[in-house]
Amino acid sequence: MHVKLDLNLLVALDALLEESSVTGAADRLGVSEPAMSRTLGRIRRAVEDPVLVRAGHAMQPTPRAVAMRSEVRALVQRARCVLAPAGELDLQALKRTFTLCANDAMVTSVGDHLLSCVEDEAPQVTLRFLAEPAGDHTGLRDGSIDLEMGVLGSLAPEVHTEVLTTDHSVLVMRADHPLATGELSAERVAGARHIVTSRRGRLTGPLDDALAALGLSRRAAVAAPTFAATLLMLANRHDMVGLLPWRQYRTTVHNLGLITRELPLSLPPLQLSLAWHPRDDADPAHQWLRSRIRQSVRAVLTP
């Protein structure tokens, strides 16, 4: 049986699966909500599946939709590369949403400078930052994200990575904390009450390994999911300390009236990297964004 294909449905399906909303998909593609509703009806008939179903006030993808999400995204991105006009990239006319995965340290330190660069050169481009996932990083491979930034974990073997710069951890506290004055020894660090930053809720890290090598251990009083949460808790707690990346948070630490002290222990440096999938390597718009990220990192995180 011959089936007439309408490849425009792929673009609409990609938007619907990403937004899980007819309204959101319509806004993303610049069409009316009734038009997107009709397109969803055509998609449902083509795949013989509801695709999105109502769940209270929201819509949820069906198992079939979940199964084909990554393939649809890959096809749409590949089509964009194939159909992109040759020649110089017109940034003023570029309409695109880039999804970047990064922890809050990278977003708060580099994000504002990067946004300014993008607004100046490509005013119709949207940056969407997503928090790091608690599990495996598969977004680059399945196409749900364009770039990863920060201290990267295990990635797919085909992914391209580039070291941007390094950072190091410092001890942060209020000015009235006992460790704010006097010689800072490993024993005094171990004796303090600590806020541990971990998106997975872990209570130990490299500092515990360094202390253990000296026969010491610390008291982890609480775990916070982000560095921003740790900072705000430290600002209100005179009896706690926390570890934060120095270059990425030096301005915020100062603005909150907190102080930093260098640790009397050697911890591994924080290697900040950029990662992307090879499918995007030759994409001019992707290349441009990568160059602006490098520019922002140099401007904000240079020693």
C-alpha positions as CSV (number, residue, x, y, z in Angstrom):
1,M,0.0,0.0,0.0
2,H,1.4,3.4,-1.0
3,V,1.4,5.9,1.9
4,K,1.8,9.6,1.1
5,L,4.4,11.1,3.4
6,D,4.3,14.6,4.8
7,L,7.7,15.3,6.4
8,N,6.3,18.5,8.0
9,L,4.6,16.2,10.4
10,L,8.0,15.1,11.8
11,V,8.8,18.7,12.8
12,A,5.4,19.1,14.5
13,L,5.7,15.7,16.2
14,D,9.1,16.7,17.5
15,A,7.7,19.9,19.0
16,L,4.7,18.1,20.5
17,L,6.9,15.4,22.1
18,E,9.3,18.0,23.5
19,E,6.6,20.3,24.9
20,S,3.9,17.7,25.8
21,S,1.5,20.5,25.0
22,V,-0.4,21.6,21.9
23,T,-0.2,25.2,23.0
24,G,3.6,24.9,23.7
25,A,4.2,23.2,20.4
26,A,2.2,25.8,18.5
27,D,4.2,28.7,20.2
28,R,7.4,26.9,19.4
29,L,6.6,26.6,15.7
30,G,4.8,29.9,15.4
31,V,1.4,28.5,14.4
32,S,-2.0,28.8,15.9
33,E,-3.3,26.4,18.5
34,P,-6.2,25.1,16.3
35,A,-3.7,24.5,13.5
36,M,-1.5,22.5,15.8
37,S,-4.5,20.5,17.0
38,R,-5.4,19.6,13.5
39,T,-1.8,18.5,12.9
40,L,-1.8,16.3,16.0
41,G,-5.0,14.7,14.5
42,R,-3.1,14.0,11.3
43,I,-0.2,12.5,13.2
44,R,-2.5,10.3,15.2
45,R,-4.1,9.0,12.0
46,A,-0.7,8.4,10.4
47,V,0.9,6.5,13.3
48,E,-2.4,4.9,14.5
49,D,-1.7,6.0,18.0
50,P,-3.0,8.8,20.3
51,V,0.6,10.1,20.8
52,L,-0.5,12.5,23.6
53,V,-3.3,11.9,26.0
54,R,-4.9,14.1,28.6
55,A,-3.8,13.6,32.2
56,G,-5.5,16.1,34.4
57,H,-4.5,19.6,33.3
58,A,-1.5,18.2,31.4
59,M,-0.8,15.9,28.5
60,Q,1.3,12.7,28.7
61,P,3.0,10.8,25.8
62,T,1.9,7.3,25.1
63,P,4.4,4.4,25.2
64,R,4.6,4.5,21.4
65,A,5.4,8.2,21.5
66,V,8.1,7.7,24.2
67,A,9.6,4.9,22.1
68,M,9.9,7.1,18.9
69,R,10.9,10.4,20.6
70,S,14.7,10.1,20.2
71,E,14.4,8.8,16.6
72,V,12.1,11.7,15.6
73,R,14.5,14.2,17.2
74,A,17.5,12.8,15.4
75,L,15.6,12.8,12.0
76,V,14.5,16.5,12.5
77,Q,18.0,17.6,13.4
78,R,19.6,15.7,10.5
79,A,17.0,17.2,8.1
80,R,18.0,20.7,9.4
81,C,21.6,20.0,8.6
82,V,20.8,18.6,5.1
83,L,18.5,21.4,4.2
84,A,20.5,24.3,5.7
85,P,21.7,26.7,3.0
86,A,25.3,26.7,2.1
87,G,27.3,29.8,2.8
88,E,27.6,32.2,5.6
89,L,25.3,31.8,8.6
90,D,22.8,34.6,8.9
91,L,22.6,35.1,12.7
92,Q,20.1,37.9,12.6
93,A,17.6,35.6,10.8
94,L,18.5,32.5,12.8
95,K,15.4,31.1,14.7
96,R,16.4,28.2,16.9
97,T,16.2,26.9,20.4
98,F,19.4,25.4,21.9
99,T,19.1,23.1,24.9
100,L,22.1,23.1,27.2
101,C,22.6,20.8,30.2
102,A,24.6,22.4,33.0
103,N,24.7,22.5,36.7
104,D,23.7,25.8,38.5
105,A,27.4,26.8,38.9
106,M,27.9,27.0,35.2
107,V,24.5,28.6,34.5
108,T,24.9,31.4,37.1
109,S,28.5,32.1,36.3
110,V,28.6,31.8,32.5
111,G,25.0,31.9,31.5
112,D,24.4,35.7,31.7
113,H,27.5,36.5,29.6
114,L,26.5,33.9,27.1
115,L,23.0,35.2,26.9
116,S,24.3,38.7,26.2
117,C,26.5,37.4,23.4
118,V,23.5,35.5,21.9
119,E,21.2,38.5,22.2
120,D,23.6,40.8,20.5
121,E,24.3,38.5,17.5
122,A,21.3,36.3,17.1
123,P,18.3,38.0,18.8
124,Q,15.8,35.3,17.7
125,V,17.8,32.4,19.3
126,T,16.5,30.9,22.5
127,L,18.7,29.3,25.1
128,R,17.1,26.6,27.3
129,F,19.2,25.5,30.3
130,L,18.4,22.1,31.9
131,A,19.7,20.8,35.2
132,E,22.0,17.9,35.2
133,P,20.1,14.6,35.3
134,A,20.4,12.4,38.4
135,G,21.0,9.3,36.3
136,D,23.0,8.6,33.1
137,H,23.6,11.4,30.6
138,T,22.0,10.2,27.4
139,G,20.6,13.5,26.1
140,L,23.4,14.1,23.6
141,R,23.0,10.7,22.0
142,D,19.2,10.9,21.8
143,G,19.2,14.5,20.7
144,S,17.2,15.9,23.6
145,I,20.0,18.3,24.4
146,D,22.5,20.1,22.2
147,L,25.4,20.7,24.6
148,E,26.6,19.7,28.0
149,M,28.8,22.0,30.1
150,G,30.6,21.7,33.4
151,V,32.2,18.8,35.3
152,L,31.1,16.0,33.0
153,G,30.5,12.5,34.0
154,S,30.5,9.4,31.8
155,L,29.4,10.1,28.3
156,A,28.7,8.0,25.2
157,P,32.0,7.1,23.5
158,E,31.3,8.9,20.3
159,V,30.6,12.3,22.0
160,H,33.1,15.1,21.4
161,T,34.5,16.8,24.5
162,E,36.7,19.9,24.9
163,V,38.2,21.1,28.1
164,L,37.3,24.8,28.7
165,T,39.1,25.6,31.9
166,T,39.6,24.4,35.4
167,D,38.4,25.5,38.8
168,H,39.0,24.5,42.4
169,S,36.9,24.2,45.6
170,V,37.1,26.6,48.5
171,L,35.6,26.6,51.9
172,V,32.7,29.1,52.2
173,M,31.2,30.4,55.4
174,R,29.8,33.5,57.1
175,A,32.3,36.0,58.5
176,D,31.2,35.2,62.1
177,H,32.0,31.4,61.7
178,P,34.8,30.1,64.0
179,L,36.8,29.0,60.9
180,A,36.8,32.5,59.4
181,T,39.8,33.4,61.6
182,G,43.0,31.6,62.8
183,E,45.1,28.9,61.2
184,L,42.9,26.6,59.1
185,S,44.0,23.0,59.8
186,A,42.6,19.7,58.5
187,E,41.5,19.0,62.1
188,R,39.5,22.2,62.3
189,V,37.9,21.5,58.9
190,A,37.0,18.0,60.0
191,G,35.4,19.4,63.2
192,A,33.0,21.8,61.4
193,R,29.4,21.1,60.5
194,H,29.2,20.8,56.7
195,I,26.6,21.4,54.0
196,V,27.3,18.9,51.2
197,T,26.2,19.8,47.6
198,S,25.0,16.8,45.6
199,R,22.2,16.5,43.2
200,R,22.0,12.8,44.1
201,G,21.9,13.5,47.8
202,R,25.3,12.0,48.5
203,L,26.9,12.9,51.9
204,T,30.5,12.2,50.9
205,G,32.9,13.5,48.3
206,P,36.6,14.2,47.5
207,L,37.1,16.1,50.8
208,D,36.1,13.0,52.8
209,D,38.7,11.0,50.9
210,A,41.4,13.6,51.7
211,L,40.4,13.7,55.3
212,A,40.3,9.9,55.6
213,A,43.9,9.8,54.3
214,L,44.8,11.7,57.5
215,G,42.6,9.5,59.7
216,L,40.0,12.2,60.0
217,S,36.3,12.4,59.1
218,R,33.8,15.3,59.0
219,R,30.2,15.8,60.0
220,A,27.8,16.2,57.0
221,A,24.8,17.9,58.6
222,V,22.8,18.3,55.4
223,A,22.9,17.7,51.7
224,A,21.7,20.4,49.3
225,P,20.8,19.6,45.6
226,T,22.5,22.7,44.1
227,F,25.3,25.1,44.9
228,A,22.8,28.0,44.9
229,A,20.9,26.3,47.7
230,T,24.1,25.7,49.6
231,L,25.0,29.4,49.4
232,L,21.6,30.6,50.6
233,M,21.8,28.1,53.5
234,L,25.3,29.3,54.4
235,A,24.1,32.9,54.4
236,N,21.6,32.0,57.1
237,R,23.7,29.6,59.2
238,H,26.6,30.9,61.2
239,D,27.6,27.4,62.3
240,M,28.1,25.7,58.9
241,V,30.6,25.6,56.1
242,G,30.4,24.4,52.5
243,L,32.6,23.6,49.5
244,L,32.0,25.6,46.3
245,P,33.8,26.1,43.0
246,W,35.8,29.4,43.5
247,R,35.8,31.0,40.0
248,Q,32.2,30.2,39.3
249,Y,30.9,31.6,42.5
250,R,33.4,34.3,43.6
251,T,31.0,37.1,42.7
252,T,27.9,35.6,44.3
253,V,29.9,34.7,47.5
254,H,31.0,38.4,47.8
255,N,27.5,39.7,47.1
256,L,26.1,37.5,49.9
257,G,28.7,38.8,52.4
258,L,30.2,35.4,52.8
259,I,34.0,34.7,52.9
260,T,36.1,31.9,51.4
261,R,39.2,30.2,52.7
262,E,41.6,27.9,50.8
263,L,41.6,24.3,52.1
264,P,44.6,23.0,53.9
265,L,44.2,19.8,51.9
266,S,44.8,18.9,48.2
267,L,41.6,18.1,46.3
268,P,41.4,17.1,42.6
269,P,40.9,20.2,40.3
270,L,37.4,20.7,38.8
271,Q,37.8,20.2,35.0
272,L,35.1,22.2,33.2
273,S,34.3,20.8,29.8
274,L,32.0,21.2,26.8
275,A,30.5,18.2,25.1
276,W,28.4,17.7,21.9
277,H,27.3,14.9,19.6
278,P,29.2,14.4,16.3
279,R,25.9,14.9,14.4
280,D,26.2,18.6,15.3
281,D,29.9,19.0,14.7
282,A,29.6,20.6,11.2
283,D,26.3,22.5,11.9
284,P,27.2,26.2,11.5
285,A,24.8,27.4,14.1
286,H,26.1,24.8,16.6
287,Q,29.7,25.9,15.8
288,W,28.8,29.5,16.4
289,L,27.2,28.7,19.8
290,R,30.2,26.6,20.9
291,S,32.5,29.5,20.0
292,R,30.4,31.9,22.1
293,I,30.5,29.5,25.1
294,R,34.3,29.5,24.8
295,Q,34.2,33.3,24.7
296,S,32.0,33.5,27.8
297,V,34.1,31.1,29.8
298,R,37.3,33.0,29.0
299,A,35.6,36.3,30.0
300,V,34.0,35.1,33.2
301,L,36.2,32.3,34.5
302,T,39.7,33.5,33.6
303,P,41.9,33.6,36.7
